[in-house]
Amino acid sequence: MPNPNPVQNEKLKAKQFKKVITPDGELAEKPCAVRLPKDIDGILRQFPDRNEFLREVITKAVKERVAG
């Protein structure tokens, strides 16, 4: 039976995903996912800013391909 009176404390709220707005605008509702070669995946997972880095690189590559 679900909790009829759920409570979200500050600790739980701190762990929730925050809405991200990039210089290119608001992010899509659904994520885009790809599998990478193991060596590249291992390197990327060491980046503290992995999501921002991938978002920047993918956005740049798509814009270059569409423009050119």
N, C-alpha and C positions, 0 to 999 in steps of 0.2 A: 504494500500500500504506500503510495507516495506521501511525502510530508505535506500536510495541508497548510503549514505556516513556515515555509522555508525562509531562512535568514542568511544573508550574505554579510559576513563580517569583513573587516578591513584586510585581514590576511588573505582571505579568499579573493577579494576584489583586486588586490595587488598582483595576483597571479593571472588574472584574466588578460586576454589579448587586448591591446589598445588599438584604436582606429588609427591607421597610418595614412597621412596625406603627403605625397611626394611632390617635388617641383612640377612633375608631369600631371598631377591631379590625384584624385581619390583612387584607391586600389579597387580592383575587381572583386566581386563577391566570392568567386571560386578561384582557388589557386591553380596554377599550371605546374605540373610536376614532370620531371624527366629523370631517367636513370643515367648515371654517368659512369665512365670507366673507374674502376676501383682506385687507381692511383690519384686521379683528379678528385674524386669524392673524399679521399683521405686528406688531401691538401685543403680542400674547401672547408671541411669540418673543423679545421684548426683556426679558421678565421673567426675572430670575435664578432665581426660585423657581416657575417656570411649572407644574410638575407638582403641587406642593403647593397652589398657588393654585387650579388647576382642580379638583383633588380636593375641596378645601374648598367651592368654589362649587357644584359638581355635587351633592355630598352634601347640602348645605343645601337646594338646590332640590328634590331628590327627596323629602327628608323633609317639606318644606312641602307638596308636592303630595299625598303620601300622607296626611298629617294633615288636610289641608283639603279 
